Amino acid sequence: MKKIKRKRRKTSKSKKTNSGWLWVLYVVAALAVVFMIYTFYDFFSSQKPEPVQDVLASKTVSVAEGIAGNIYFSDISLKGMDQADFEAALLPLAEELESTEIVFKSDKDENAQLSLTVDQLGYSYDSEKIYENAVQLTELINKKNNNEEQAGIFSNFVNAQENVVLSENELEGIAKQDGEKINLFPIYRSDEVKIEQASEDVYNALSKEVDSEEQVTFNLETLQFEVPIVENGYSIEKDVILETIKELFEQNELDHLNKSVILPFEVIEPKYTPENINENLGHIASGTTNFVTYDPPRDANVARVAESISGMVLMPGEEFSYWDAINPVTVENGYQEGYQVGANGQFEKVIGGGICQGSSTLYHAVSKADLEIIERNNHTVPSAYIYEGLDAMVSDWSDFKFKNNTDYPIAIVGTSIANEYVTFDIYGRKFEPGITIDMEPYFIRTEEPGAPKRVQNNNLAPGTEVVKTPAIVGSHWGTDKVWYQDGVEIKREFFANSYYWAYEAVIEYGPGQTTTNISTTTQPPTTTETPATTQPPTTTQPPTTTQPPTSVNTTPETPPVEVAPDASTP
């Protein structure tokens, strides 16, 4: 009986143990169900993410539903907007931008400034590209969201926040974080034509030229250059202005446009001042010719030319036209009737006769001053007042022009003494000490005239004939330019050709005359030696004893009986 009783007690204890384990399983199952419910609820929840240190964005956005709710441009939320919605919302900001003024200032001149609107600068918002960036960010958010969904439910054990993190690299150049917001950067559309015009306007308004060169004069009493005191100028490269304007709209801040822009200008000091204008300047060269005939009206014309030109200043690169400087050649302008070489190499009397002596004398001086000759033509026949190869003929179809090819101003001083001489002095950049230049003409060949032209004159007695105009032998001359150092030749180069025409004689004969033994040809020079040139005076006033060069020309020095004017060939 005792054995049976122990067996029953053992069975009762086993049943009690099994019942405890069942309760544990029930509790675990219940907790699992609760956890799963919480997990699924949390997973599909539309709660907004809490702000963190990195840039965060909502997980539940799709492009089809519009832009993410935390993407902004200025104060405009793009949530759910399409392109048209955004452009409509942007319009007030766009108008405000285009009317915003940018003030450009010089860092050297506080009074120099110019205000231009953004529209005048050629810029406006590029709404399409701004919206494209919003779409790009939204797609990036959705892509990250899909990656998390694929990671499975267990990702929630690690990060319970419902946010997607966008790094600074992903936002670079597109947007930046501002608390919970993602603020899009502005993007601008540009008009290159307007930008170029704006930079030109800024340059013209803020730069300041130095105009001392335009005010250089020559004092005929002191024989020195003069210039007034002028202010410094300011300059800047136009490309610098252009790049500065463009850089304004490459910034990512919206408020920078209200700031003024200070541009870096360079100070330009006047090239010439009263203190330095004459440092490198002085007398360079002279040219002198003598009046070889007694013709007071002609001398007066030469004096009028000297007066018109004297004191003229040419700046570097500037050209001089003799014809423009002396015109109009009229009685009203002080010119008289004087003799000049005309048709067929013969003398004629015209208003302004003798002006070629002025141009020839100036040509000689300018050549010795080493200035650039632009235009020069010799006469049809040699002139009595200057050597062959050194003359310069002017008329309404032939000018004498030269250019100031130096880096300094030059001045012309003319002096004329009635019945004696005319001199032109050139002032400007001085040569190196001891350097002088001279012109040396030389004879090359002659040109024989054609057969005499015979013209019947019924007023002559039968059997008689008269040489109306003698034949003139033509010639070809060359001219060398020679440099001297303290009187010793150091350089020589060919300078110019001169061709003097040959003219046949004109013979008039009476009725019945058929032959003649009259000589009609004026002989050419018999030597090829170059005559010695007259030395220029050593002072600004020519000596009164200067002798004219011995001319080898074939034109008579004393004009014939007055004839009717014919200015076709001066």
Secondary structure, 3 states (H helix, E strand, C coil): CHHHHHHHHHHHHHHHHHHHHHHHHHHHHHHHHHHHHHHHHHHCCCCCCCCCCCEEEECCCCHHHCECCCEEECCEECECCCHHHHHHHHHHHHHHHHHCEEEEEECCCCCCEEEEEHHHHCEEECHHHHHHHHHHHHHHHHHHHHHHHHHCCCHHHHCCCCEEEECHHHHCCCEEEECCEEEECCCEEECHHHHHHHHHHHHHHHCECCCHHHHCEEECCCCEEECCCCCCEEECCHHHHHHHHHHHCCCCCCCHHHCCEEECCEEECCCCCCCCCCCCEEEEEEEEEECCCCCHHHHHHHHHHHHHHCCCEECCCCEEEHHHHHCCCCCCCCCCEEEEECHHHCEEEEECCCHHHHHHHHHHHHHHCCCEEEECCCCCCCCCCCCCCCCCCCECCECCEEECCCCCCEEEEEEEECCCEEEEEEEEECCCCCEEEEEEEEEEEEECCCCCEEEECCCCCCCCEEEEECEECEEEEEEEEEEEECCEEEEEEEEEEEEECCECCEEEECCCCCCCCCCCEECCCCCCCCCCCCCCCCCCCCCCCCCCCCCCCCCCCCCCCCCCCCCCCC
